Amino acid sequence: MKYLICEDFSGQPVPFLFPDRVAHLDMREQLPYANVLSAGYIILADGQFVCSGGDAELGAASRPEDVDCITSFFLRRPGNAPL
């Protein structure tokens, strides 16, 4: 899968995951946020997310903190209730 991490209106990073067949730039155009923090590819390997790559057109690449940002969204419960 591909991903983008954008900065939301409150300055917080928000990840978007989408299929490989969708271009990073095409997905970027659909999002309401102006600032792209990073972009790349994500896989699940041995039970952990691994981020890599980037997108030259956007001038954005994967960063070490992307894994934590994406993982934290999968660990959240509806209404941000604790686990």
Secondary structure, DSSP 8 states (H G I E B T S, - for coil): -EEEEEE-TTS-EEEEEE-TTS-HHHHHHH-S-S-EEEEEEEEEETTEEEEE-EETTTTEE--TTHHHHHHHHHH--GGG---
